[in-house]
Amino acid sequence: MAAGDVFVVGVSWRTAPVGVRERLAYRDDEVDAALADLVASPDIEEAVILSTCNRVEIYGSCAEPGLAAAAASARSFLARSRGVAAEGLAGHIYERSDEQAIRHLFRVASALDSMVLGESQILGQLKDAYGAAVRAQSAGPILGRSMEKAFQVAKRVRSETGIARGAANVSSVAVELARRVFGDLHGKTVLVVGAGKMSALAARHLHSAGASGILVTNRSPEKAAELATEVDGSAHPWGDLQRLLGEADVVLSSTGAGEPILTVKLVKAAMKVRRWRPLVIVDIAVPRDAEQAIGKIDGVYLFDIDDLEKVVRDNIAERQKEAEAAASLVDGEVAEHRKWLHAQKVVPTIKSLREYFHQVATVEVDRCIRELGKAESPAEVEKAIRRMGELIANKLLHSPMSALKAGEQAEVEKLVEVTNRLFGLQQNGATGEAGSKKRSA
């Protein structure tokens, strides 16, 4: 049977609440066995499992014409392997095949189907999922080529559109704001005030962007030490806050205090020690940790949660504008890949046709060689060669001529059309190439 049909079955943040996604998710140590079970099914030839917090999907390839059976097997497997009743997934699970499955794969890789449009994490997760399938030997040529193409498409989308431009979540927007002030963040020091998780995430983003060190202070020394370990920083006493403000370039504050802990007096004192070098303060706390008047101090750039959320909204709006261009790019790549997939379906037929033709030719050539060994004159040599050609032609023509003569009228009309197209035959019965040569001779 010809291979080449692709399908995807799964759930995502668009179709299923987090409770359903959690029940269907696969741990890393469960994937190998799940892949082995999938490809052990007679309906499924190749499989890749993508399991993240926002989606659980099975990508598969099957033999033609078993697409419906393969998708049904994958759907049943997903419910059975996770201990979920199939009817409980009815309103959440989706299924796509052929061109729609490829389009879905390319959109997922390009973060056009992500909760945060244009985010970069999904591409790495998809690459990891494919890597696991390669190691488990469940990914073959069809999914392999499709996945590699998806990675290429995602790269084009990110480089040729603005889909990933600008931070799209509060924790990473701190990098964008700090860069507005400093440009290059290499060598800058980050101070985390409090033990808020969002501050810790923002600190990690700043560190990844080039900040040299992370200082952590909290009223609880134990929590400060714990957070410092998490962000690869150093913990400092709460009483050293003014000194730390003098050393830091970017401050991330999220204490949950009932009143401001970053006062005008405290920050002015720190700025004198800093000799008025720029200081970026990102106040993520609600209620706010910083007095609003701090923003009026020379050299101080104060941003609160409303500022961050506005930047996120503006960036997402820009990404939405770029999504149309990205979707158009994806559609073009889908059309190209679809041609390749369809070409794979005829490969076995072409191989069988070539083998059959060569087998017929070999048999008759061997027969001709035996006859040539007995030939006693040029005329007998010519006769043997002509007989070989005639026998080859007759054997190759036998099956198609029988089909043309024996079929029903409607079937015969289709066969005639296909035969004319395959062999380039003219309506008068002469071949396009051989006939034209004969007429010009």
N, C-alpha and C positions, 0 to 999 in steps of 0.2 A: 504493500500500500504506500501511497505517496505521503511524505511528511510535509509539515509546513504550517498547519493551522495553530494559531496562538490564542489563548484565552486567559482571562483573569477573573478570579472569584474572591470576594472579600468584603470587609466593612471598613469604614473610615469615620473620621470626625464629622463628616457631612451626613452620614446615615445612621450612626449608632452612638448612644451615650457612652460615657467613659466606663460605666459599669459593665456594659456588654463587651467593649474592647478589652477590658482587663481580663475577662473570663476567656477570651479567645487568644490572648497573647501567648507567644512561645518564649520560654527562656532560652538562652544561648545553648544550654546543654540538652535541650529537647529537640533542636532543629534537625540534627543529623538523622535521628530515628524517624522523625516525621517525613523527611524527604525520601528516605528509603521506603517507607510505607506507600508514599504517593506514587513513586515510579514502579512499585511492585504491582500496581493496578494495571490490568490489561488495557485500560483506556487511556492511560497517561504515559507518554514517553519521556518527557522532561519536566522538571519542576524547580521553582525557586520560591522560598517563603520570605516575605518581607513583614517583619513584626516590629512595630514601634508603638509609642504611646498614643499616636493618632490614627494608626491604621494597621490592619492585619490582612495581608493579601497573599493568595497563591497564584503565581504565574505559571502557566503550563503550556506544553506543546503536545500535540497528539497527531495520530495518523488520520488522514482523510478517508472516509467522511465521518469520523467519530467525534466531532466537536461537541455535540450536545451531550453525548455519553460521558466524555472526559470532564466537561464542566460540572455535570451532575455528580460524578464521582468525587471531584474536588470539593464541591459544596457539602456533600454527605460526610466526607472525611473531616472537614473543618469542624463540623458540629460534633461528630462522634469522638474525635481525638481530644476535644476540649471538654467533653462531658456536658454538652449543651443540647437541648432538644431542638431538632431541626425546625419545628414550627415556631420556636421562640426566636429564630433568626429571620423569619420570613419577611418582616418589615424592615430589616436592617441590611441584609446581604445584597450585593449587586454582582452582576455577571456580564462580562463583555467579551466579545470574540473578534477575531480577524482584525480588520482595520481599526475598529473601536478599541480593541485591547491594546494595540500598538500605540494609538493616540493616548490612551490612558497612561501607559507606561512612560511615554515621553513627557507627558504633562507632570506626572509624579516626580520624575527625575529632575525636571526643570523648576520644581517648586511652584507650578501654576495651580496645583491642587492642594497646596499646603494651607494649614490654618493661618500661618503667617506667610503671606504671599512673597515669594522670592527668597525665603530663608535657605541657608546653605546646608543645614544639617541632614536633610533628607537624602541628598546625593551620596554622602558618605555612608548613610545607613543602607541605601540600595546597593552600593558597591560591596559592603560587608555581606549583605544577603546573597549576592551573586557569588562572592568568594566562598561562602559556606557551601553553596550548591556545587561549585566546582570541586571543592575538597570531598564532598559527598558523592561526586560523580553522578549527580542528578541533572546537571545542566549540560545539554548537548549543543550541536551546531546551531539549531534554530533559536533557542533562548540565548545562547552565547552571543550570536551575532546581534540579536535584538537588544540585549543588555548593553553591549559595547556601543551600539548605535545610540541608545538612550543617553549614555554618558557623554558622547560627542555632542548630541543635541543640547544637553544641559549646559555644556561648556559654551556652545554658540550663543545660547539664550543669555547667559551671564555676561559674555563679552560684547555682544552686539546690541543688547537692549539695556535699559536702566532698571530692569525688574528687581535687581538686588541693591540698588543704590539707596543709601540712607538707612539708619538703624530703624528697626520695626518693632522693638520692644523696649520697655522702660529700662531694663537692666543694661542694655547695650548702648542706649542713646547717650549715656554719660561720656562714652568715648568720643562721639560726634561733637558734643558740647565742649569737651576739653580741647579737642583739635581746633575748634573755632578760635580758641584763645591762644593755644601754644603752637598749633601746627603739628610739629613733630613731638611725640610723647616720649621719645627715648631719653632715658636718664631722669624722668620725672618721678616724684615720690607720691604715693597715694596713702591717705589716712582714712581708715574706716572707724567711724565713731558709732558705737553701739554694735549689736550683734545681729542686725536684721539680715535675712537671707538675700533680699534684693540688693542690699549694699555689697554683700559678699560676691554676688554674681557680677555686679557692675565692676567691682575691684578686679575680678578675674579677667573681664573684658579689657580693662585698662592695662593690666599686666601683659596680656597677649598682644596688645597694641604697642608695647615697648616700654611701659613704665618700669622703672628699675627696682622698686621695692614697695612693700605694703606694710604699713604700720596699723596696728589694731589697738583700740582702747575701749574699755567698757567698765561700767560700775562693778560688775562681777568679774574679778580676775580670772576665775575658772572659765567663764564664757569667752573672755578675750583670748585666753590661751587656746581654747578649742577652735575658735574661728580662725586664729592666726595659723594654726596647723592646717586647716582646710584650704586656706588661700596661699599657703607657702609664704607667710609673712612673719612679723614679730609682734608679740604682745607687750603692751606698756601700761603703767598705772593710770587710773582715771585722773589722778591729781596732776599728771603731766600734760594735760590737754593743751594748755597755752603753749608750752614748749613744742609740742607735736605740731600745732598749727603753724608755728614758725618754721618747721622743717618741711612740711608737706607742700605740694603744688596743687594737688586735687584732694578735696575732702568729700567723703561720702558719709552722710549722717542719717541714721535711722534708729533712734533710741526708744521711741514709744513713750517718751517723757511727757508729763502733763503741761510743762512750760518750756520755753526755749532754753537750750543749754549753750547755744552759740549766740552770745550777746554782742552788742555793738562794742561794749567796753573790752570784752575778751579778744575780739577779732582785731580791734584797733591796736591793742597791745602787741598782738602777734605780728601785725603788719609793720610795726616799728622795728621789731627784731628782724623782720624779713627785708627791711629797707625798701618796702613797698613793691617788692616783686609780685607779679600777678598771682592771685590765688583763686582757684575755681572751687566753689562750694555747691555741691549737689545735695539738696535736702529732700530725701525721699520719705521722710516721716510724716505721718498724719496722726495727731496734730503736728504742725511743723516744729522742727528743732531750732531753726534759725530766725532771729528777728529780721523782719523785712528791711529795716533801715540799714542792715549790713550791706545790702546791694548798692548803697550810695557812697560807701567808703572807696576811696581811690584804689584801684588795683584789684578790687574784689568783684568777682563775677558770681552772682547768686542765682541758682535755678532751683525751683521747687517742683513738686510732683505735677502740678498743672502745666508747667513749662515743658517737662519731659513728655507728658501725654500729648501736648500740642505738636511737638516735634514728631512724635510717632504717628499721629494722625496725618500730618502733612506728608511725611515720607510714604505712608501707605497709600495716600491719594496719588502721589507721583508714581508709585509702583503700579497702581491700578491703570494709570494711563499707558504705561509701558506693557501691560499684560496683553493688550490687543496685538501689538507688534510681535510679542513673544509667541502668542497663539498662532499667528499667521506663519511664523517661522517653523513652528512645530508641525503644522498642517503640511507644509511643503516637504518636510523630512519624512512624515508618515507616508506620503504618496510614493516617495522614492523607495522607502523600505518595503512597502507593500509590493512593489514590482519585484524586489528581490525574493520576498517570501513566495510569491506566486511562481517565480521561476524555479524555486526549489521543488515545487510539486510535480514539475515535468521531468526533473532529473532522472528518476528511476525509469520512466518511459523511454527517454532518450538513450539511457544506458542499455535497456533491453533491446531497443530497436537497432542500436549499433552492433550489439552482440549477435543478434539474429542475422543481420546483413552480412557480417563478417563470417559467421558460421556457414551460411549458404555459399558465399564466395570461396571459402577455404575448401569445402567439399568439392566444388566443381573445378577449382584450380588443380587440386590433387588428381581428380579424374583426368583432367586435360594433360597433366604431366605424364601420367601413365600411357595415355594414347600417343603422346608425342614420342615416347620411347619406342613405339612400334611403327611410327611413320617412316615411309621409305621414299617419300617425294615431297617437294614443297607444297603440292596440292593437298596432300594428306595433312601436313602441318597446318595449313590454312583452314582446312575443314575442321580439325580438332579445336582450333582457337575459336572459330565462329560458333561451333557447337557449344563450347563453354559459355560464351556470351549469351547465347539463346537460352540455355538451361538456367543460368543465373537470373535472367530477366523473367522467365516463366515462373520460377519458384517464388521470386519476390512479388510477382503480380498475382499469384494464386489467391491469397487471402483477401486482399482488397477487392479483386474482381468478383470473388464469390459473394462478398458482403454487398457490393453494389447491385448484383443481380438478384439476390435473395430477399432483400429487405422490403418493407412496406413502402408505399409511395412517398409518404412524408419523411420517413427515415432515409430513403434513397436520395431525396432532394438535398437533405442536410449532408449526407455522405459525399454527394457529387460536389457540393460547394466546398466542403473541407478538403476533398481530394484536389480540386483545382487550385485551392489556396496553398496546400502543402507542397505541391509539385510545380507550381507556377504554370499550370496548363491554360492554354487559350481556349476560347469558347468553341473554336472549330476543331479542337482535339489535339492540335499540335502543341508541343512544349514550348514555353517562352524562349528558352535558350537554344535548345537543339533545333526547334522549328525555325527560328530566325537564322541560324547558321545554314540550315539546309536551303532556305529560300535565297540566301545571299550567295550560295556557292555557284 
